[in-house]
Amino acid sequence: MKFFITVIVSLIWCLPAIAQSPVSNAKTETQKYLLEYDPNILRIEGNSLPIGIVVLSDKAQKSQTKGFLKGLDNWSKYKIEVDSGNYSNGKIKIKGNRKIYKKGDSLTVNVYAKKWFLGGKEKWLFMQKIPYNYETSINILTAGNFSKAPGDHVHFGIRKYFDNKMFIDKWAPVRKNLKDFVFLFNGVHISKSKDDLKIDNDPTKIKNNKIQLITLLAKNTAITDTLNVLLDYVANYQFNTQSGRTGHDLNVMADIFYEPVINAQLLKIKIQNQTTNQIYNYWINTNGGSIAISSKSANGSDGLNGSDGSSGTQGSPGTVSTSVETKTNSDGTITTTTNIVTGQGGDGGNGQDGGNGQDGDAGGNGGNITINYSPGVTPYLNLIQASSIPGRGGAGGKAGKGGAGGNGGVGNPNGNNGSNGRDGRNGFDGYNGRKGNVTFKIIN
């Protein structure tokens, strides 16, 4: 027993030395942290950038996070803070600012180790900057072959090149996809209907048969590109005017001239609407082009339908009357008898006649078209088609139906049913309008 106590005391005496020994002799293991990201993703506003954390120890051991780096480390051990974005599940959603040119700028990422026990605070591990990509040049794109004549639409887009040689394409509609650019126009404009590029309608206002679109990157206007297109005026034009009444009269002047810049004979067409005094100009390549001119009048209004007649009223029921008879019997008792009599039912009312359908209005007459042409236009008159289109007469209104006669009232006897009203007549269709005159007249 004395020996056992001695051993215990000796062990207790040695405990401080055993606890302190590792502290005084151990070397702290150092770790190096590195954040990596996917180089195939553009680092611009709106993109989601996969990231990963690599841990290197001084014993040449290496560990990586799950996800982008396909490691074993869980992201739950880290807290990620991003100054210009949001972090979630191994990815950074970049906020940025599309109005600011990002050359030389970076987003900052701070990484912390989470403390799970004893209420410890998160430990900051490292900070790393990720440089933004920035635009270095732009190119205007067009979709395939497009017509090169006034009034035609051009589907276009912009390609943005970045410092890492990657690029992205953005196509019209302009208001939705091309808000990052400033446009300058010559002979073209942005179409209100399609929100794409449209060549101006009037060729007399286009300089040197050429249209031009200058595009600048809004956040760095030194980055620019220019689209130049030489017109060929090959188009099958249609000029249609429609009136609310009689068709508009049109006066057309046609001449021909040679355009050396595009090596083509062009028909020069000037149309004057003599009702509105508006003037329209067309230049037409005689090799593949044409124009169809029409003046249409209004159709006649359809006649209104006749109203249906209302039904006759129901006949009133017969009047019910009651009489009481009292009789003294031979034995002195009194017998009382009640008699109920129903009178004749009232007659039902007659149905109202249906209304007549209204006649349709006559269609308007087509406008007159006069085409004045110079002698040189004669071989090309087949390229000018003109038509005066009259309006269609309006359809007659449908007849109203006669109302049903009312039923006779219940009685003894029942009342007579009323007569049905007569149906109205259908309206007559309006007359179609007449064509106007189309005249070709040669002038010197």
C-alpha positions in Angstrom: 0.0 0.0 0.0 2.8 2.4 0.8 4.4 1.6 -2.6 1.2 2.5 -4.5 0.9 5.9 -2.8 4.4 6.7 -3.7 3.9 6.0 -7.4 0.8 8.1 -7.4 2.6 11.1 -5.8 5.5 10.7 -8.3 3.1 10.8 -11.3 1.3 13.9 -9.9 4.7 15.6 -9.4 5.6 15.0 -13.1 2.3 16.1 -14.7 3.3 19.8 -15.2 6.4 18.8 -17.1 4.4 16.4 -19.3 1.7 19.1 -20.2 4.3 21.8 -21.0 6.7 19.8 -23.1 4.7 19.8 -26.4 4.2 23.6 -26.1 7.8 24.4 -25.7 9.2 22.0 -28.4 6.4 21.9 -31.2 6.6 24.0 -34.3 3.4 25.7 -35.6 2.3 24.4 -39.0 1.9 27.2 -41.6 -0.7 27.2 -44.3 -1.0 29.2 -47.5 -4.4 30.1 -49.1 -5.1 30.8 -52.7 -8.4 31.7 -54.4 -8.8 30.4 -58.0 -11.6 31.2 -60.5 -12.8 29.9 -63.9 -10.9 31.7 -66.6 -13.5 30.8 -69.2 -16.1 33.1 -67.7 -16.1 36.8 -68.5 -15.7 38.8 -65.3 -18.4 41.4 -66.1 -21.6 42.6 -64.5 -24.3 40.0 -64.3 -22.1 36.9 -64.8 -21.8 34.1 -62.3 -18.1 33.3 -61.6 -17.2 29.8 -60.2 -14.4 30.0 -57.6 -12.4 27.6 -55.4 -10.0 27.8 -52.5 -6.6 25.9 -52.4 -4.8 25.3 -49.1 -1.1 24.5 -49.1 0.8 23.4 -46.0 4.5 23.6 -45.4 4.5 19.8 -45.5 3.6 19.9 -49.2 0.0 18.9 -48.5 -2.7 20.3 -50.6 -6.5 20.5 -50.2 -9.2 22.1 -52.4 -12.8 23.0 -52.1 -15.7 21.1 -53.7 -17.3 22.4 -56.9 -15.2 24.2 -59.4 -11.9 22.7 -58.1 -13.5 19.2 -57.5 -11.8 18.9 -54.1 -13.0 17.5 -50.8 -13.1 20.5 -48.6 -16.6 21.7 -47.7 -17.5 25.4 -48.3 -19.3 25.4 -44.9 -15.9 25.9 -43.1 -15.5 29.3 -44.9 -17.3 32.6 -44.9 -16.9 34.7 -48.2 -17.4 38.4 -48.5 -17.4 40.2 -51.9 -17.4 44.0 -52.2 -19.1 44.1 -55.6 -21.2 40.9 -55.7 -22.9 38.1 -53.8 -21.5 34.7 -52.9 -23.5 31.5 -52.9 -22.6 27.8 -53.3 -19.1 28.3 -54.7 -20.0 31.1 -57.1 -19.8 34.9 -57.1 -22.6 36.8 -58.8 -20.9 39.9 -60.0 -22.8 43.2 -59.6 -20.4 45.7 -61.0 -21.7 48.8 -62.9 -22.2 48.6 -66.7 -21.8 52.4 -67.0 -18.2 52.4 -65.7 -15.2 51.3 -67.8 -13.5 48.7 -65.7 -10.0 48.7 -67.0 -7.6 48.3 -64.1 -10.4 47.7 -61.6 -11.0 44.6 -59.4 -13.6 43.2 -57.1 -12.2 42.3 -53.6 -12.8 38.9 -51.9 -12.2 38.4 -48.2 -12.2 34.8 -46.8 -12.8 33.9 -43.2 -12.6 30.6 -41.3 -15.7 29.9 -39.3 -15.5 29.1 -35.6 -18.0 26.5 -34.5 -17.3 26.0 -30.8 -17.4 28.1 -27.6 -18.8 31.1 -29.4 -15.5 32.0 -31.1 -15.3 34.7 -33.7 -14.7 34.1 -37.4 -11.0 34.2 -38.3 -9.8 36.3 -41.3 -7.6 34.1 -43.5 -6.8 36.1 -46.6 -7.9 38.7 -49.1 -7.6 38.5 -52.9 -8.5 40.8 -55.8 -10.1 39.5 -59.0 -9.6 41.9 -62.0 -12.6 42.7 -64.1 -12.5 42.1 -67.8 -12.9 45.3 -69.9 -13.8 46.0 -73.5 -11.0 46.7 -76.0 -12.9 47.0 -79.3 -16.3 46.7 -80.9 -17.6 45.5 -84.3 -20.9 46.2 -85.9 -22.6 42.9 -87.1 -25.3 42.4 -89.8 -27.4 39.3 -90.3 -26.7 37.8 -93.7 -27.5 39.5 -97.0 -30.0 42.4 -96.6 -31.7 44.7 -99.1 -30.0 47.9 -99.8 -32.8 50.3 -100.7 -34.6 53.1 -98.9 -37.2 51.8 -96.5 -35.5 48.5 -95.9 -34.8 47.1 -92.5 -31.3 45.9 -91.4 -31.0 43.4 -88.5 -27.8 44.3 -86.7 -25.9 43.8 -83.6 -22.6 44.7 -81.8 -19.7 42.4 -80.9 -17.7 43.4 -77.8 -14.1 42.2 -77.5 -12.5 42.0 -74.1 -8.9 42.1 -72.8 -8.7 38.3 -72.7 -9.7 38.0 -76.4 -13.2 36.7 -75.5 -16.2 38.4 -77.0 -20.0 38.6 -76.7 -22.6 39.5 -79.3 -25.7 41.6 -78.7 -28.4 41.9 -81.3 -31.3 44.3 -81.8 -33.9 45.1 -80.5 -32.0 48.2 -79.5 -33.9 49.3 -76.4 -33.6 45.8 -74.9 -30.1 44.6 -75.8 -28.0 47.6 -77.0 -28.4 50.1 -74.2 -24.6 50.2 -73.7 -24.0 52.0 -77.0 -24.4 55.4 -78.5 -25.4 55.6 -82.2 -24.8 58.3 -84.8 -26.8 58.1 -88.1 -26.5 59.1 -91.7 -29.3 58.0 -93.9 -30.6 55.5 -91.4 -32.5 55.5 -88.1 -33.8 53.2 -85.4 -37.2 51.8 -86.5 -40.1 52.5 -84.1 -42.0 49.4 -85.2 -39.2 46.8 -85.1 -36.5 48.6 -83.0 -33.9 47.7 -85.5 -32.0 49.7 -88.1 -34.1 51.2 -91.0 -32.8 52.9 -94.1 -34.5 56.3 -94.5 -37.5 56.3 -96.9 -36.6 59.3 -99.0 -33.6 58.7 -101.3 -33.2 62.4 -102.0 -32.1 62.9 -98.4 -29.4 60.2 -98.5 -25.9 61.6 -99.4 -23.8 59.9 -102.1 -26.0 56.8 -102.2 -24.4 55.7 -98.9 -25.8 55.0 -95.4 -23.6 55.1 -92.3 -24.0 54.0 -88.7 -21.3 55.0 -86.2 -21.4 53.1 -82.9 -19.6 54.1 -79.7 -19.2 52.3 -76.4 -21.1 54.5 -74.0 -18.7 54.1 -71.1 -15.6 54.7 -73.3 -16.4 56.6 -76.4 -12.9 56.1 -77.8 -14.0 52.5 -78.6 -16.0 52.8 -81.8 -16.9 51.2 -85.1 -18.5 52.4 -88.4 -20.8 50.6 -90.8 -20.9 51.9 -94.4 -23.3 50.5 -96.9 -23.6 51.5 -100.6 -27.2 51.4 -101.7 -28.3 49.5 -104.9 -32.0 50.5 -105.0 -33.1 47.0 -105.9 -36.6 46.7 -104.4 -40.1 46.0 -105.3 -41.8 49.0 -103.8 -45.5 49.3 -103.0 -47.1 52.7 -102.6 -50.7 52.4 -101.2 -53.0 55.2 -100.2 -56.4 54.7 -98.7 -59.1 57.3 -98.2 -62.0 57.5 -95.8 -64.2 58.5 -98.8 -63.4 58.8 -102.4 -59.8 57.6 -103.3 -57.1 60.3 -103.4 -56.0 61.5 -106.9 -52.3 60.9 -107.5 -50.0 62.8 -109.9 -46.8 60.8 -110.7 -43.6 62.1 -112.4 -41.2 59.4 -113.8 -37.7 60.1 -115.2 -34.6 58.0 -115.7 -30.9 58.7 -115.0 -27.6 56.9 -114.9 -25.9 56.6 -111.5 -22.1 56.0 -112.1 -21.3 55.2 -108.5 -23.4 52.0 -108.6 -23.3 51.6 -112.4 -27.1 51.4 -112.7 -30.0 53.0 -114.6 -32.4 54.4 -111.9 -36.1 55.3 -112.4 -36.7 58.5 -110.5 -40.4 58.4 -109.3 -42.1 61.4 -107.6 -45.6 60.8 -106.3 -47.8 63.8 -105.3 -51.0 63.1 -103.4 -53.2 65.9 -104.7 -55.6 65.5 -101.7 -53.1 65.9 -99.0 -50.3 67.6 -101.0 -47.8 65.1 -99.6 -44.8 64.1 -101.8 -43.1 60.7 -101.9 -39.8 59.9 -103.7 -38.6 56.6 -105.0 -35.4 55.6 -106.8 -35.7 52.2 -108.5 -32.9 50.1 -110.1 -34.2 49.1 -113.5 -32.3 45.8 -113.1 -34.5 44.0 -110.5 -36.6 46.8 -109.1 -40.3 47.8 -109.6 -43.1 49.9 -108.1 -46.8 49.2 -107.6 -49.0 52.3 -107.0 -52.6 52.1 -105.8 -55.3 54.5 -104.6 -58.1 52.9 -102.7 -61.4 54.4 -101.6 -63.3 53.5 -98.5 -65.8 50.6 -98.3 -69.5 51.5 -97.7 -70.7 51.1 -94.1 -72.9 48.0 -93.5 -76.6 48.7 -92.7 -77.8 48.2 -89.2 -79.9 45.1 -88.4 -83.6 45.6 -87.7 -84.7 45.2 -84.1 -86.7 42.1 -83.1 -90.4 42.7 -82.2 -91.3 42.3 -78.6 -93.5 39.4 -77.6 -97.2 39.9 -76.9 -98.4 40.0 -73.3 -99.8 37.0 -71.6 -103.7 36.9 -71.3 -105.1 37.4 -67.9 -106.6 34.4 -66.1 -110.4 34.1 -65.8 -112.1 35.8 -62.8 -113.0 33.3 -60.0 -116.3 34.0 -58.2 -117.8 32.3 -55.1 -121.5 31.9 -54.1 -123.0 30.3 -50.9 -126.4 28.6 -50.8 -128.2 27.7 -47.6 -131.0 25.0 -47.5 -133.3 23.9 -44.6 -133.8 20.2 -44.7 -137.1 18.4 -43.8 -135.6 17.3 -40.6 -134.9 20.8 -39.6 -131.1 20.7 -40.3 -129.4 23.3 -42.5 -127.2 22.4 -45.5 -124.7 25.0 -46.8 -123.3 24.7 -50.4 -120.4 26.9 -51.8 -120.2 27.3 -55.6 -116.9 28.4 -57.3 -117.2 29.7 -60.9 -114.2 30.5 -63.2 -114.8 33.1 -65.9 -113.3 33.2 -69.4 -109.5 33.8 -69.7 -108.2 37.0 -71.3 -106.8 37.0 -74.8 -103.0 37.1 -75.3 -101.5 40.2 -76.8 -100.2 40.3 -80.4 -96.4 40.2 -81.0 -94.8 43.3 -82.3 -93.5 43.4 -85.9 -89.7 43.1 -86.5 -87.9 46.1 -87.8 -86.5 46.4 -91.3 -82.8 46.0 -91.9 -81.0 49.2 -92.9 -79.6 49.5 -96.5 -75.8 49.4 -96.8 -73.9 52.5 -97.9 -72.3 52.7 -101.4 -68.6 52.2 -101.7 -66.4 55.1 -102.6 -64.9 55.6 -106.1 -61.2 54.9 -106.6 -58.8 57.8 -107.1 -57.5 58.9 -110.4 -53.8 58.2 -111.2 -51.9 60.2 -113.8 -48.3 59.0 -114.7 -46.3 61.5 -116.6 -43.1 60.0 -117.9 -40.1 61.2 -120.0 -39.3 59.4 -123.3 -36.3 57.6 -121.7 -38.7 55.8 -119.3 -40.6 54.2 -122.2 -38.7 50.9 -122.2 -39.3 50.5 -118.4 -43.0 51.3 -118.2 -43.6 47.7 -117.3 -41.8 48.4 -114.0 -44.6 50.8 -113.0 -47.9 49.2 -112.1 -50.8 51.5 -111.1 -54.4 50.6 -110.0 -57.4 52.5 -108.8 -59.3 50.4 -106.3 -63.0 51.2 -105.6 -64.7 50.6 -102.2 -67.0 47.7 -101.7 -70.7 48.5 -101.0 -71.8 47.9 -97.4 -73.9 44.9 -96.7 -77.6 45.4 -96.0 -78.8 44.9 -92.4 -80.6 41.8 -91.4 -84.4 41.9 -90.8 -85.7 41.9 -87.3 -87.8 38.9 -86.3 -91.5 39.5 -85.4 -92.4 39.0 -81.7 -94.2 35.9 -80.5 -98.0 36.3 -79.7 -98.8 36.1 -76.0 -100.6 33.0 -74.7 -104.2 33.2 -73.8 -105.1 33.4 -70.1 -106.3 30.3 -68.3 -110.1 30.3 -67.7 -113.4 28.7 -68.6 -112.9 28.7 -71.5 -109.2 29.7 -72.0 -108.4 33.0 -73.7 -107.2 33.2 -77.3 -103.4 33.3 -78.1 -102.2 36.5 -79.6 -100.9 36.7 -83.2 -97.1 36.6 -84.0 -95.6 39.8 -85.3 -94.4 40.0 -88.9 -90.7 39.7 -89.7 -89.1 42.9 -91.1 -87.3 42.9 -94.5 -83.6 42.6 -95.1 -81.8 45.8 -96.0 -80.3 46.1 -99.6 -76.5 45.9 -100.1 -74.9 49.2 -101.1 -73.5 49.7 -104.6 -69.8 49.1 -105.1 -67.8 52.2 -106.1 -66.3 52.8 -109.5 -62.6 52.6 -110.5 -60.8 55.9 -111.1 -58.9 56.6 -114.3 -55.3 55.4 -114.7 -53.5 57.5 -117.4 -50.0 57.2 -118.7 -48.8 60.4 -120.4 -45.5 61.1 -122.1 -43.9 64.4 -121.6 -40.8 66.1 -122.9 
